[in-house]
């Protein structure tokens, strides 16, 4: 009886071990299935977030480009205004018979005009370049009659005013 009892116990033990292995296999398959489902859902969400972030980066780049263009336009307007101030101060310096300072101020105006670059503000670069050349070739020497020199400087101011008005 001992043998048959051991055999029955072994059969029961074998059946319970086999059932446990089957249950373990089923649990592993369920876990693998759940892992796969979670992985695919996570990838979908990650892909959606990536697309959203790429759109935000693109919008940021567009805003940056627009801001850079606006900054270039503002800088060019600033250079133009600096040249206008230098030309008007040249006229004042001539009235005060400060010929050296007047020449220096005209050079400042020419340098400011030379700093103007291409942008979208509508400043006519051909006119700016021609005016810069004209200013650079001007020479103010000590003279008894300042009217012609002052008139020449005021012509520069008028041209600068015209360029500034066209740029608006």
C-alpha positions as CSV (number, residue, x, y, z in Angstrom):
1,X,0.0,0.0,0.0
2,X,2.8,2.2,0.6
3,X,3.8,2.0,-3.0
4,X,0.4,2.7,-4.3
5,X,0.0,5.6,-1.8
6,X,3.3,7.0,-2.9
7,X,2.3,6.7,-6.5
8,X,-1.0,8.4,-5.8
9,X,0.8,11.2,-4.0
10,X,3.3,11.5,-6.8
11,X,0.4,11.7,-9.4
12,X,-1.3,14.3,-7.3
13,X,1.9,16.2,-6.9
14,X,2.7,15.9,-10.6
15,X,-0.8,17.1,-11.5
16,X,-0.5,20.1,-9.1
17,X,3.0,20.9,-10.4
18,X,1.8,20.6,-14.0
19,X,-1.2,22.9,-13.1
20,X,1.2,25.4,-11.5
21,X,3.5,25.4,-14.5
22,X,0.5,26.0,-16.8
23,X,-0.8,28.8,-14.5
24,X,2.7,30.3,-14.5
25,X,2.9,30.1,-18.3
26,X,-0.5,31.8,-18.5
27,X,0.6,34.5,-16.1
28,X,3.8,35.1,-18.1
29,X,1.8,35.3,-21.3
30,X,-0.7,37.8,-19.7
31,X,2.2,39.8,-18.3
32,X,3.9,39.9,-21.7
33,X,0.7,40.9,-23.4
34,X,0.1,43.7,-21.0
35,X,3.7,44.8,-21.3
36,X,3.3,44.9,-25.1
37,X,0.0,46.9,-24.9
38,X,1.6,49.4,-22.5
39,X,4.6,49.7,-24.7
40,X,2.6,50.5,-27.8
41,X,0.4,53.0,-25.9
42,X,3.5,54.7,-24.4
43,X,5.1,55.0,-27.9
44,X,1.9,56.5,-29.3
45,X,1.9,59.1,-26.5
46,X,5.6,59.7,-26.9
47,X,5.1,60.2,-30.7
48,X,2.2,62.7,-30.0
49,X,4.3,64.6,-27.5
50,X,7.3,64.7,-29.9
51,X,5.1,66.1,-32.7
52,X,3.7,68.7,-30.3
53,X,7.2,69.7,-29.1
54,X,8.5,69.9,-32.7
55,X,5.6,72.2,-33.6
56,X,6.4,74.4,-30.6
57,X,10.1,74.5,-31.6
58,X,9.1,75.5,-35.1
59,X,6.8,78.3,-33.8
60,X,9.7,79.5,-31.6
61,X,12.0,79.5,-34.6
62,X,9.5,81.5,-36.6
63,X,9.1,84.0,-33.8
64,X,12.9,84.3,-33.5
65,X,13.3,84.9,-37.2
66,X,10.6,87.6,-37.1
67,X,12.2,89.2,-34.0
68,X,15.6,89.2,-35.7
69,X,14.2,90.9,-38.7
70,X,12.5,93.5,-36.6
71,X,15.7,94.0,-34.6
72,X,17.7,94.5,-37.9
73,X,15.1,97.1,-39.0
74,X,15.2,99.0,-35.7
75,X,19.0,99.0,-35.8
76,X,19.0,100.4,-39.3
77,X,16.6,103.1,-38.2
78,X,18.8,103.8,-35.3
79,X,21.9,104.2,-37.6
80,X,19.8,106.5,-39.8
81,X,18.8,108.6,-36.9
82,X,22.3,108.7,-35.6
83,X,23.5,110.0,-39.0
84,X,20.7,112.7,-39.0
85,X,21.8,113.9,-35.6
86,X,25.4,114.0,-36.6
87,X,24.6,116.0,-39.7
88,X,22.4,118.5,-37.8
89,X,25.1,118.9,-35.2
90,X,27.6,119.5,-38.0
91,X,25.5,122.5,-39.0
92,X,25.6,123.8,-35.5
93,X,29.4,123.2,-35.3
94,X,29.8,125.2,-38.5
95,X,27.8,128.1,-37.1
96,X,30.1,128.0,-34.1
97,X,33.2,127.9,-36.5
98,X,34.3,124.5,-35.1
99,X,35.5,123.2,-38.5
100,X,37.4,120.2,-37.1
101,X,34.5,119.1,-34.9
102,X,32.2,119.6,-37.9
103,X,34.4,117.3,-40.1
104,X,34.4,114.7,-37.3
105,X,30.7,114.8,-37.0
106,X,30.3,114.3,-40.8
107,X,32.6,111.3,-40.5
108,X,30.3,110.0,-37.7
109,X,27.3,110.4,-40.0
110,X,29.1,108.6,-42.8
111,X,30.1,105.7,-40.4
112,X,26.5,105.5,-39.3
113,X,25.2,105.3,-42.8
114,X,27.8,102.7,-43.6
115,X,26.5,100.5,-40.8
116,X,23.0,100.3,-42.4
117,X,22.4,96.9,-43.8
118,X,19.7,95.2,-45.8
119,X,16.5,94.6,-44.0
120,X,12.7,94.7,-44.6
121,X,12.2,98.3,-43.4
122,X,12.4,99.8,-46.8
123,X,15.5,101.9,-46.5
124,X,16.8,102.6,-50.0
125,X,20.4,101.3,-49.7
126,X,21.4,102.9,-53.1
127,X,20.5,106.3,-51.8
128,X,22.2,105.6,-48.5
129,X,25.4,104.6,-50.2
130,X,25.4,107.6,-52.5
131,X,24.8,109.9,-49.6
132,X,27.6,108.2,-47.6
133,X,30.0,108.7,-50.5
134,X,28.9,112.4,-50.9
135,X,29.5,113.0,-47.2
136,X,32.9,111.3,-47.2
137,X,34.1,113.4,-50.1
138,X,33.0,116.7,-48.4
139,X,35.8,118.7,-46.9
140,X,35.2,121.6,-44.6
141,X,38.1,124.1,-44.4
142,X,38.2,127.3,-42.5
143,X,36.2,129.8,-44.5
144,X,35.0,133.3,-44.0
145,X,31.6,132.6,-45.8
146,X,29.9,129.7,-44.0
147,X,26.7,130.0,-45.9
148,X,27.7,127.6,-48.8
149,X,29.2,125.0,-46.3
150,X,26.1,125.2,-44.1
151,X,23.8,124.9,-47.2
152,X,25.8,121.8,-48.2
153,X,25.3,120.2,-44.8
154,X,21.6,121.1,-44.8
155,X,21.3,119.3,-48.2
156,X,22.7,116.2,-46.6
157,X,20.1,116.6,-43.8
158,X,17.4,117.0,-46.4
159,X,18.5,113.8,-48.2
160,X,18.6,112.0,-44.9
161,X,15.1,113.2,-44.0
162,X,13.9,112.0,-47.5
163,X,15.5,108.6,-46.9
164,X,13.9,108.3,-43.5
165,X,10.5,109.4,-44.8
166,X,10.7,106.8,-47.6
167,X,11.5,104.1,-45.1
168,X,8.3,104.5,-43.2
